[in-house]
Amino acid sequence: MYGVLSFLYSAVLTRGMGNVTGDLGAMGDNSLIDSTFGHGNQSLLNLLLTGVATTNVFDLSKDVAGLTLIGVQKQNDIGFLTLLEALRYLKVGHFLKCPNSQSGLLDQSPT
């Protein structure tokens, strides 16, 4: 009955609450679940895919107007592609586009 919730708790506790909070950084919401719609955000997805709850899908880090944004730090075993890239809302980095294995996750929701 609570399998998904137990899985999410396991992922967060394996990483450690302090590390997850640090991964989320100083920007934006410190929640892994969207408070309006109740679905997991990109940080939760990155935590489940890579083990780190970064908020971005680009490779390494980017400096934007003096603010350093952290992305995916290394090539992953599971890939990630999204329709939002085709719509030019974001750009998924090479680390998630070209995983070590032939498995991946496809996000096709435009919202």
N, C-alpha and C positions, 0 to 999 in steps of 0.2 A: 504494500500500500504506500509506503514512504520511500520506495527505492530511489527515485530521482533525487529527492531531498537528501537522502543519506549519501548519494553519490556526490552531490554538490558540497555537502559538509565535509566529506572526505577530501575532496580536492582542495578546499580552502584550508582545512586543518593540516593537510600534508605540506602545503606551501608555508603555512604559518600566518596567523592574523597580522602580525607586524610586517611581514614581507609583502602580503597582499596589499595592505594599506600603503606601504612604500611604493609598490608597483603602480598603484593608481595615481600617485603623485599629488601635487598641490592643485592641479586644475580640475575643475568640474566636480561632479558628484562622486562621493566615496562609496557608492553602492554598486553591486554587481548586477542588480535587478532594476530595470526601468520602473520608476515609481508610478508613472502614468499608465503604461500598458501591461506591466507585469512580466515582460519577457527579459531574458538575459541580454546584457549589452555586450559590446565587443570585448571589454575587459574579461568578462566571464568566459567568453568563447576562447580568447587567447590563453586564459588560465587552463582550460580543459585541453586545448591543442598543444600548447608549448610548456605548460607548467609555470608560466609567469603571467601575471594579470596586467600586462601593458594595455594601454588604451588605443594603440595604433597598430596598423598592419604593414607599414613600410619597414625596410631593413635598417637596423642600427639606430641612429639618432639623427635628428634634424634640428638646426638652429633657425628659429622663426622669430625675427625681430628681437633677438636677445634671449628668447626663451627656448630652452633645449627640450625637445619632445623626444620621448623614448619609444622606439618601435621594437620589432622582433630582433633579438640579438644573435641568433644562429639559425642555420638550416634545420628544419623540423622533420620529424618522421611522417607527420600527417599534413597534407596541404590544405589550402583554403583559397577558394575563388568566390567572387561575388558579382552579382548583376550590377551592383552600385559602381563598379569600375567601368563597365560598359557605358553607364550613364554619366560617367566622369565626375562622380561625387568623391571618389577616393582612388588611390593607386595601391594595389597589393604588391608588396615587395617580392623579390626573387626567392627569399627564404621560404615563404609560404606557397609561392607558385610552383616551385620545383622541389618538392619534398624528397627525402631520402628513399621513401618507399613509393609505391604506385597507388597509394590511397589518399583520399582527400575529402573535404567537406565543401559542398556547393551551397551558397546562400543565394537564392533566387528571388527573395522578397524585395521589392523596390522601396520598402519603408524602413 
